[in-house]
Amino acid sequence: MSRARVVVLGAGPAGATVALGLQRLGYQVCVVSEWRRFAAVEGVSQRVLDGLRQAGLLRALACAAAPSPRRVAWNGARQLLNQEFLLDRRRFDAALREDLRAAGVELIEARVRQVDSTAHGHRLSIEPGATLLADFLVEARGRQAPLAGRRWRGPETLSLLNHWQEAAGQPASAVESRADGWAWMARLADGRCYWQLTLDAASAELPGKEQLAAYCAERRGQSALARELFGAQALQPVSLYARSSTATLFHEAGGANWLRVGDAAMAVDPLSGNGIFQSLSSALQAPAVINTLLSQPQFGELALRFHQARVEHLFRRFARTGRDFYALEQRWPQQPFWRSRSGWPDSEPLHAGADFSQLRVERAPVLRGALIDEAEVVVTADQPLGIWHLQGLELAPIVRSLQQGQLDQALAALPVEHKRMVQGWLLAQGYKP
């Protein structure tokens, strides 16, 4: 038997980010992961690449192809909307492992058969019969992670991923709405092609498993975008992988000696286009949360509150992003797929308008160096978790001075550039001198 202080389950972007962050803090870390079971490609934004760079995943970052235009056919209109970087997930996953090995993180490529947990630690049974002990466990196996625990689920969603090989050509991607769902498609420069159809799991009228590949080929043949993007091979049945893509949020993302990160904590609707970004967002904060739980357990409840609040905040932001894009499609409002998604998760706006009357100062958990601490933050209509610093300047004392009628004195003590920055921020919040 071997023993690791922290064991991370999963070597995707979330698991790799947590492992590297913990190792920098001096923890003994072991990552246990099996390979992805299917070939896939993802389109990501510049902020995903920025997140990979911040996490130190430079080999994984280098896997991103040059930006390519994304065609969008939605609500009867067609346009070129932004650009996205295409990631071959098998190459990307291999590069994540290279980043871990290069940093000296122990990596075990194996399937976890069973996890037995107590308040004193965790005992993992991994193939082909080995045992691993951990003081702290990080669950980062994405949507495939065991689903024990209470969770909030969005409309049940099914995605059918198809892939095949064509001749090399110009990389491109596209998304289009259909009466019963939507399809995302991409081709890489080496001719690998991907097409994914996303449907409502409850209302989709699908044939049996043996006919699914032919069904998808027929659906591609009905798409003008697919005929433009792909060659004749797209009209034939090809390799297919079916998976759930239901949005999921766990009500409890951590405990005294365990933490969920990435898709294992919350998995968003793929239409939001933020899967890897949200994984990185929750994982970048996790090392400080874990460090607090292990080194300063008296602040453990504060650290868990910090992690849970940010996981839930991200989930709702991404869910509302998807909702608003679904709502733009007006041709089939009574179809079950569109009816259930254009109003979920709620009717709250994605971004709340500025409202100076809602500004208030509260004590809340904050990230201070490599630990979670508590400080006074300024809560706004659009930032319910609160803002601690504005480019290094604490905001709470400024807002308190304003509320006490002493803003001029507080601003007079600041350098000119800070004074202008604070004045601009207050005006953006609806403040009227």
PyMOL commands that set and color helices and strands:
alter all, ss='L'
color gray80, all
select helices_A, chain A and resi 13-24+46-55+58-61+89-102+142-144+209-221+224-229+232-235+262-264+270-272+275-295+297-327+336-341+356-358+396-403+407-412+416-428
alter helices_A, ss='H'
color red, helices_A
select strands_A, chain A and resi 2-9+29-33+41-44+68-74+77-88+106-109+112-118+121-126+130-139+151-153+157-165+172-178+181-187+192-200+239-244+248-250+254-255+258-260+266-267+360-368+371-379+389-390+393-394
alter strands_A, ss='S'
color yellow, strands_A
deselect
rebuild
show_as cartoon
